[in-house]
Amino acid sequence: MFGSIFDLYYKTLDAIFMPIIKVMHPALAILFIAIIVSLIINLATKLLVDQERVAELKREIQEYQVKFKKMSKNPEMMQKLQEEQQKMMQLNAELMKMSLKPMIYTWVPIILIFIYLRHVYGFGGIYQELNPGWNGVVVYLPTILSKILFINFWHWLGSLIYKGGFKIVSNSALGWLGWYILCSFATSTVLRKILGIK
């Protein structure tokens, strides 16, 4: 049953994305998909979360943190601040609840996109079938950037989780997952600024 559901899911997304996947380099195709997913997530956040209230909560929490830092050496003032701590905990809880609200609606689509990208760009996936000599590398990062992003660590972690398939060909190489995460982070940051998300 699940097999037929996934077959239908893959066929549906293939109909949408395969024209792009066939003509675009994997780095550009994954960037395009990351932009679409980030746009959906950020629009959901914009529509589901009261941005003015988020800004107000962040301001109040920041003011308390500054006050706490200044008064931390004064025992009398610390007693007064501890009384406010309960209020700050409530504000933090409210902020966390607001930030989790869009995730309720977006986590399933995100997981489904990961499953689809693995179907296309994973070992033995569609892209490798179309390009049998492909080694799984989507992009090579400059050496300095790969060191800043701790690519060696992520390769090591991936080797523990993902057995078999593509081999690491370079410490500056990124496969589909690493490149998608990098693109998602960058595009989401830009879109949050454009949409005025706090």
N, C-alpha and C positions, 0 to 999 in steps of 0.2 A: 504494500500500500504506500509506504513512505517513498519507495523507489519511484513509483509512478508520479507522486506529488513533486518530487525533486526533478524528474524528467520534464514535467510540465513547466516548472519554475525555470529550469535551465533553458528550455526552448523559448519561453517568453522573453527572458533577458537576452538570449542570443539574437532574437529578432530585433531587439532594440539596439544592442551594443556591437553585434558582430560586424556590421559595416565599418564601424570605427576601429575595432580591434584588427581587422584585416588590413586596413590601409595605414594605420598610425603605428609609430614605434611604441613599444609597451610603456615607456616612460610618459609619453604624451597621453596615451589612452587612459592610463591609471590616473594621471593628473586630472583629466577631464571627468572621470568618474568621481574622484575625490571632491572636485568642485561641486558637482551635482549633489552629492551626499551632504557635504558641509552646508550648502545652501538650504537644503531641506531641514537639517538639524537646527541651524541658526534661525530660520523662519519660524520653526516650532517654538524655539526659545523666546523669540520676540513676541509671538502671539499668546503664549501660555504664561509668561512671567511678567509681573508688574515691574517694569524697568525703573520707575521712579522709586518704588519701595525698596528695590535692591540697592539703588544708589544711596538711599537714606540709611539703610541698615549698615552698608559698608562704611559710610561716613561716621556713624555713631560708634561702630566697633573700632575704627581707626582712632577716633578721639579718645576712647577709653584706653587703648593700647599706649598712646602717647602719654596720657595722664598717669597710667600705671608705671611707665618707665621713669617719669620724672619724680614720682612720689615713692618709688620703691625703697629709698633710703630713709624715709621718714616714717617711723612706726605708727604715729598717730594718724597720719594721712592714709597709711596702708589699711588701717582698720576701716576707715570710711570707704576706701576703694573696694574692700572685700564685700561690703554691703551691696555695692553696685555689681559685683561679680555675678550674682544670680540673674540680674537683668541682662547682662552681657551674654550669659549662657543661653538665655531665652532668645535673644536676638540672633545668636549664632545658629541655634536650632531652626529658627524661622528661615534664615538665609539658606541653610542646607536643604531644608524642605522645598524651598522655591527652586533651587538649582537642580534638585532631583526630579522635579515635576516633568520637564521635557524628556528626560531619559526614559520615563515610563513608556512614552509614545515612540521613541526613536531607537531603543536598543535592539528590538527585533529586526528592523530594516538594516541596521548596521551589521548585525551578525549574518543576515542573508547576503549582504554585499560581500563580506569576507568569504563566505562559502562560494559565491559566484566567481570571485577573483581567483580563488584557489582552483576552481573548475577550469578556468581559462589559462592561468599562468603557473599553476602548480606543476610538479613533476608528472609527466604523462598527460598534461592538460591539452586543451584545444590549441593553444599557441605553439606548443612543442610538436603537436601533430602536423600543423601547418609549416613549421620550421624545424625539421628533425635535428639540425645541428646546434640549435639554441641551447646555451648552458645555464639558463635560469637567471642570468644577470640582466637587470632592467636598466641600471645606471651605475657608473663608476663615479664616486665622489672624489673631489680633491683630497689629497692626503691630510691636510690640516683640518678639513671639515670632518673627515672620518675619525680623526683623533678626538676632536671636540665632542662628537656625537657618540663616542665609545663604541664604534662599530665592532671592534674585536670582541667586546663583552657580549653584544647582541648576537654575534655569530656563535659564540660559545654557548650562550643560553639556548639559541635555536637548535644547536646540535644535540642538546640534552632532550629537547622536546620532540624534535622532528628527525626521525631516523630514516635513512635511505633517501633516494632522490638526488637532487642536484648537490654537487660538492662545492665548497667555498673555493673560488678561483682567485680571490684577492681580498685583502683586508679592507679595501676601499669599495668593494662591490656591494650593491644592494639588490635583493630580489624583490618580488612583487609586494610582499608584506611590509618590509622596511620602507620601501618607496611610498607605498600608500599611506603609512603612518606619518611620514615626513610631509607629504603633500597635504594630508588632512589637517595636520597641525598648522601649517603655513596658511592654507586657504581659509581655515576656520578663524584664525587670528585676524586676517584681513577683512573677512565678512563681518565679524563682530564689530569692528570699527566702522565699517560702511553702514551697517544696520543700527548702530548706536546701542549695542547690547552691553550692559554694565557688567 
